[in-house]
Amino acid sequence: MLPTVTVDIGTTSVKLCLFSAEGEPLDSARHPTPTLKDEWGDVYDLGALTGVVLRYVQDLEPGLRATVKRLAITGVGESGGLVREDLSLASPMILWHDHRGADHIASLSEAGRRRVYEVTGLPVNANYGLSKAAWAVEHADGAADGAQWLNVAEYLAAWMTGRRWSEPSLASRTMALDLRRGAWSAEVCGLVGLDTSLFPELRPASEGSTISPGFATDAGLAPDVRVHVAGHDHMVGAVGAGTGRGELLNSTGTTEGLLFLRAAPSLDVDAEKSKLANGLACAGEDFTLFASIPTGGAAFAALQGMLGLTADRLAACIDQLHERYLLGQIDLTRIPLVLPQFRGSPPPTKHASARGVISGIGTDTSMEDIVFGCFAGMVLQFRDVLELFPVDAKAVKVIGPASRNELWLQLKADLLGAPLSVSHFPEVVSRGAQALASQARLDWEACRPREVPADDRRADDLNQWAAEMRPQWDSLKSVAG
């Protein structure tokens, strides 16, 4: 592969790495994702974001910086803003979970919603870029002439090169792309009064652009370094994990993603009702079938806030609970049932306004009981979402922060009654970005995986508890909205 600086723009943090030609991390940094609030919701602080990226490259040891041949950018899939030809903004750069454009799709008929799914492979939802783009045009007051809709990763690439383009896996998260044709859909864009000219040319992850002379000078990079938009972070993770058809990629972070690669999209009525999201893979001709659980790693912040715990204290509590769980010292009958919808609900409802619910608290309920209940609820939610997919996973690969949470992993393996294969490599998504920019293939063994086996006795106990809790669990979901 080629020595590469990768930029991974996550919900919580921006991860920057320098990888060697052998795919090993030589340097890395992590910064809180810079955001602001405007009168409608959450937007990126682009000045701070570009500053973080530029300073990282500038601060590399000169000898290492001189080796860089590629810059590869990945990130969340549904963010974006209107960017003019001179790269000035005609709108804010809106975060993925912001619903300011919801009114533009609220009036779509059932037939219209069905048609959107048939064409784009996405359930109608204000997370996706189309409604945000319609909102942005409406609020540009005529100043959007020549502007195009770019994802935040695509904006960084434009800032580095002076050129605007869209990468297909990110384009497939806009709800504006005809999935089968791999082209912008005039029909769907017309439903919200937009023209396809609002969306830029499509360029695969393997095809980059040379950095601009100005950025080369500012960053101290050679003038022939090329920039690649690697794609949607979960899909890039599939490349980093060497994911094959029939394998489930469990990509964890602030949210939790479940992803399968498919030879063809799933566009039937059942898939639409389940609100499964189809998309384009970052490499090859595969399609993706994907679902996102809004509360993944975000549960840690929720627990810290609710229980007044520091990060270290919560980590120690989780470690102790894991040890007790392995020793059979957890009495499931006294564990509260926690529906962890702290950031909204996953498919098949996908309600951004849904709330978490805790049931079964008594005077003898401890802080440890609530923490255990939260992770038990997270794996129940995981299994519910997995059951929506029309495919049985022949293997489960786990990447991201959850790979370091032994309790979360063991509960998941036991509830599924199947082993998990867990990456030991810390930045699978970032190395996937390097591979895409280098037109290289990776295999799972390069992630140095380890197995988390299921235990038959614990699996029986956990599944019996889950079955007994099912009526109450379903009731909590109806209460949460």
Residue pairs with C-beta under 8 A, 6 or more apart in sequence:
1 19
1 21
1 22
1 23
1 434
1 435
1 438
1 440
2 21
2 69
2 70
2 434
2 437
2 438
3 18
3 19
3 20
3 21
3 67
3 68
3 69
3 70
4 18
4 19
4 68
4 69
4 70
4 71
4 72
4 433
4 434
4 437
4 438
5 16
5 17
5 18
5 19
5 56
5 57
5 60
5 68
5 70
5 71
5 72
6 15
6 16
6 17
6 18
6 19
6 71
6 72
6 73
6 74
6 230
6 427
6 430
6 431
6 433
6 434
7 14
7 15
7 16
7 53
7 71
7 72
7 73
7 74
7 75
7 153
7 156
8 14
8 15
8 16
8 17
8 73
8 74
8 75
8 233
8 427
8 429
8 430
8 433
9 33
9 49
9 73
9 74
9 75
9 76
9 152
9 153
9 156
9 233
10 33
10 75
10 76
10 233
10 253
10 254
11 33
11 76
11 95
11 96
11 97
11 253
11 254
11 255
12 32
12 33
12 253
12 254
12 297
12 298
13 30
13 31
13 32
13 33
14 30
14 31
14 32
14 33
14 34
14 49
14 52
14 53
15 28
15 29
15 30
15 427
15 430
16 28
16 29
16 30
16 31
16 52
16 53
16 56
17 25
17 27
17 28
17 427
17 430
18 25
18 26
18 27
18 28
18 60
18 64
18 68
19 25
19 26
19 430
19 431
19 434
20 26
20 67
23 431
23 434
23 435
23 442
23 446
25 426
25 427
25 430
25 431
26 64
27 60
27 61
27 64
28 427
29 56
31 52
33 44
33 49
34 44
34 45
34 48
34 49
34 52
35 42
35 43
35 44
35 45
35 95
36 42
36 43
36 44
36 45
37 43
38 92
40 98
40 100
41 94
41 95
41 98
41 99
41 100
42 94
42 95
42 97
42 98
43 81
43 92
43 93
43 94
43 95
43 98
44 79
44 81
44 92
44 93
44 94
44 95
44 152
46 89
46 93
46 155
49 152
49 156
50 156
50 159
53 156
54 218
54 219
57 65
57 68
57 219
57 220
57 221
58 218
58 219
58 220
60 68
62 220
65 220
65 221
66 222
68 221
68 222
68 225
69 222
69 224
69 225
69 226
70 208
70 225
70 226
70 227
70 228
70 434
70 437
70 438
71 160
71 211
71 225
71 226
71 227
71 228
71 437
72 227
72 228
72 230
72 433
72 434
72 436
72 437
73 153
73 156
73 157
73 227
73 228
73 229
73 230
73 433
74 153
74 229
74 230
74 231
74 232
74 233
74 236
74 429
74 430
74 432
74 433
75 151
75 152
75 153
75 232
75 233
76 95
76 96
76 152
76 232
76 233
77 96
77 151
77 169
77 170
77 173
77 232
77 233
77 234
78 96
78 97
78 127
78 128
78 129
78 132
78 173
78 174
79 93
79 94
79 95
79 96
79 129
79 151
79 152
80 93
80 94
80 129
80 132
80 133
80 149
80 150
80 151
80 152
80 154
80 174
81 89
81 90
81 91
81 92
81 93
81 94
81 136
81 149
81 150
81 152
81 155
82 89
82 90
82 91
82 133
82 136
82 137
82 140
82 144
82 147
82 148
82 149
82 150
82 198
83 89
83 90
83 147
83 148
83 149
83 150
83 155
83 158
83 164
84 90
84 144
84 146
84 147
85 146
85 147
85 164
87 158
87 159
87 162
87 164
90 136
90 140
90 143
90 144
90 147
91 136
91 137
91 139
91 140
91 144
91 147
92 136
93 152
93 155
94 100
94 132
94 136
96 127
97 127
97 294
97 343
97 344
97 352
98 132
99 126
99 127
99 131
99 352
100 126
100 132
100 135
101 126
101 130
101 131
101 132
101 133
101 134
101 135
101 136
102 126
102 131
103 135
104 130
104 131
104 134
104 135
104 138
104 192
105 124
105 125
105 126
105 130
105 131
105 191
105 192
108 116
108 124
108 191
112 191
113 123
113 124
114 269
114 272
115 187
115 188
116 122
116 124
116 175
116 188
116 191
117 123
117 124
117 267
117 271
117 272
118 267
119 178
119 179
119 185
119 187
119 188
120 172
120 175
120 176
120 177
120 178
120 179
120 185
120 188
120 278
121 172
121 179
121 265
121 266
121 267
121 277
121 278
121 279
121 287
122 128
122 172
122 173
122 175
122 277
122 278
122 279
123 272
123 275
123 276
123 277
123 347
123 350
124 175
125 175
125 275
125 350
126 132
126 352
127 350
127 352
128 173
128 174
128 175
129 149
129 151
129 173
129 174
129 175
129 176
130 174
130 175
130 176
130 188
130 189
130 192
130 194
131 175
131 192
133 149
133 174
133 176
133 192
133 194
133 198
134 192
134 193
134 194
136 144
136 149
137 144
137 193
137 194
137 198
140 147
147 198
148 164
148 197
148 198
148 199
148 200
149 166
149 174
149 176
149 198
149 199
149 200
150 158
150 164
150 166
150 200
151 166
151 167
151 170
151 173
151 229
153 167
153 170
153 229
153 230
153 231
154 164
154 165
154 166
154 167
154 170
154 200
154 229
157 163
157 165
157 209
157 227
157 228
157 229
158 164
158 165
159 215
160 211
160 212
160 215
160 227
161 209
161 210
161 211
161 212
161 215
161 227
162 212
163 209
164 200
164 201
165 200
165 201
165 202
165 203
165 209
165 229
166 199
166 200
166 201
166 202
166 203
166 229
167 202
167 203
167 204
167 205
167 229
167 230
167 231
167 282
168 177
168 182
168 202
168 204
168 205
168 231
168 280
168 282
169 205
169 231
169 232
169 235
169 236
169 279
169 280
169 281
169 282
169 288
170 229
170 231
170 232
171 177
171 184
171 199
171 202
171 280
172 179
172 232
172 278
172 279
172 280
172 288
173 232
173 277
173 279
174 199
175 188
176 184
176 185
176 188
176 189
176 194
176 196
176 199
177 183
177 184
177 185
177 280
178 184
178 185
178 187
178 188
179 265
179 267
179 278
179 279
179 280
179 287
180 265
182 202
182 280
183 202
184 196
184 199
184 202
185 196
186 195
186 196
189 195
189 196
189 198
189 199
203 229
205 228
205 229
205 230
205 231
205 236
205 282
205 283
205 436
205 437
206 228
206 283
206 436
206 437
206 439
207 228
208 226
208 227
208 228
208 229
208 437
209 226
209 227
210 223
210 224
210 225
210 226
210 227
211 219
211 221
211 223
211 225
211 226
211 227
213 223
215 221
216 222
216 223
216 225
226 437
228 433
228 436
228 437
230 236
230 282
230 432
230 433
230 436
230 437
231 282
231 436
232 279
232 282
233 251
233 253
233 429
234 249
234 251
234 257
234 259
234 290
234 292
234 429
235 259
235 279
235 280
235 281
235 282
235 288
235 290
236 282
236 429
236 432
236 433
236 436
237 249
237 251
237 257
237 259
237 399
237 400
237 428
237 429
237 432
238 249
238 251
238 259
238 261
238 281
238 282
238 288
238 432
239 282
239 283
239 432
239 435
239 436
239 442
240 399
240 428
240 429
240 430
240 431
240 432
240 433
240 435
240 442
240 447
241 249
241 397
241 399
241 423
241 428
241 432
241 442
241 444
241 447
242 441
242 442
242 443
242 444
242 445
242 446
242 447
243 249
243 259
243 261
243 397
243 444
244 261
245 260
245 261
245 262
245 263
245 286
246 260
246 391
246 393
246 394
246 395
247 260
247 261
247 393
247 394
247 395
247 396
247 397
248 258
248 259
248 260
248 386
248 393
248 395
248 396
248 397
249 257
249 258
249 259
249 260
249 397
249 399
250 256
250 257
250 258
250 382
250 396
250 397
250 398
250 399
250 402
250 412
250 420
251 257
251 258
251 259
251 399
251 400
251 429
252 296
252 297
252 398
252 399
252 400
252 401
252 402
252 403
253 296
253 297
253 400
253 401
254 296
254 297
254 298
255 292
255 293
255 294
255 295
255 296
255 297
255 298
255 343
256 292
256 293
256 295
256 296
256 297
256 378
256 382
256 402
257 290
257 291
257 292
257 293
258 290
258 291
258 292
258 293
258 382
258 385
258 386
258 389
259 288
259 289
259 290
260 288
260 289
260 290
260 389
260 391
260 393
261 281
261 286
261 287
261 288
262 286
262 287
262 288
262 289
262 391
263 286
263 287
264 287
265 278
265 287
265 289
266 276
266 278
266 289
266 390
267 278
270 390
271 278
271 289
271 390
273 348
274 347
274 348
274 388
275 291
275 347
275 348
275 349
275 350
276 289
276 290
276 291
276 347
276 388
276 389
277 289
277 290
277 291
277 292
278 287
278 288
278 289
278 290
279 287
279 288
279 290
280 287
280 288
281 287
281 288
282 432
282 436
283 436
289 389
289 391
291 346
291 347
291 385
291 388
291 389
292 346
292 347
293 346
293 378
293 381
293 382
293 385
294 341
294 342
294 343
294 344
294 345
294 346
295 302
295 340
295 341
295 342
295 343
295 344
295 356
295 378
295 381
296 378
296 402
297 400
297 401
297 402
298 342
298 343
299 340
299 342
299 374
299 375
299 378
300 311
300 314
302 340
302 342
302 356
302 374
303 309
303 314
303 370
303 371
303 374
304 310
304 311
304 314
306 370
307 314
307 367
307 370
307 371
309 317
309 367
314 371
317 367
317 368
317 371
318 371
318 375
318 405
318 406
318 407
318 408
319 406
319 407
320 368
321 330
321 368
321 371
321 372
321 375
321 407
322 406
322 407
322 410
324 330
325 372
325 407
325 410
325 411
325 458
326 410
328 457
328 458
330 372
332 461
332 462
332 465
333 465
334 362
334 364
334 365
334 369
335 360
335 369
335 372
335 373
335 376
335 465
336 358
336 359
336 360
336 361
336 365
336 369
336 370
336 373
337 358
337 359
337 360
337 373
337 377
337 469
337 472
337 473
337 476
338 356
338 357
338 358
338 359
338 370
338 373
338 374
338 376
338 377
339 356
339 357
339 358
339 359
339 377
339 381
339 473
339 476
339 477
339 480
340 356
340 374
340 377
340 378
340 381
341 354
341 355
341 356
341 357
341 381
341 480
342 355
342 356
344 350
344 351
344 352
344 353
344 354
345 351
345 354
345 477
345 480
345 481
346 381
346 384
346 385
347 385
347 388
348 388
349 477
349 481
351 481
353 481
354 480
354 481
355 480
355 481
356 480
357 476
357 479
357 480
358 370
358 373
359 472
359 476
360 373
360 472
361 370
372 407
375 407
375 408
375 411
376 411
376 462
378 408
378 411
379 408
379 411
379 412
379 415
380 415
380 466
380 469
380 473
382 412
382 415
383 415
383 416
383 466
386 393
386 416
393 418
395 421
396 416
396 418
396 419
396 420
396 421
397 420
397 421
397 422
397 423
397 444
397 449
398 409
398 420
398 421
398 422
398 423
399 423
399 428
399 429
399 447
400 428
400 429
402 408
402 409
403 409
403 422
403 423
403 424
406 452
409 420
409 422
409 452
410 452
410 458
411 462
412 420
413 419
413 420
413 452
413 453
413 454
414 454
414 455
414 458
414 459
414 462
415 459
415 462
415 463
415 466
416 454
417 454
417 459
417 463
418 454
419 451
419 452
419 453
419 454
420 451
420 452
421 444
421 449
421 450
421 451
422 449
422 450
422 451
422 452
423 447
423 448
423 449
424 447
424 448
424 449
424 450
425 431
425 446
425 447
425 448
428 447
431 442
431 446
432 442
434 440
435 441
435 442
466 473
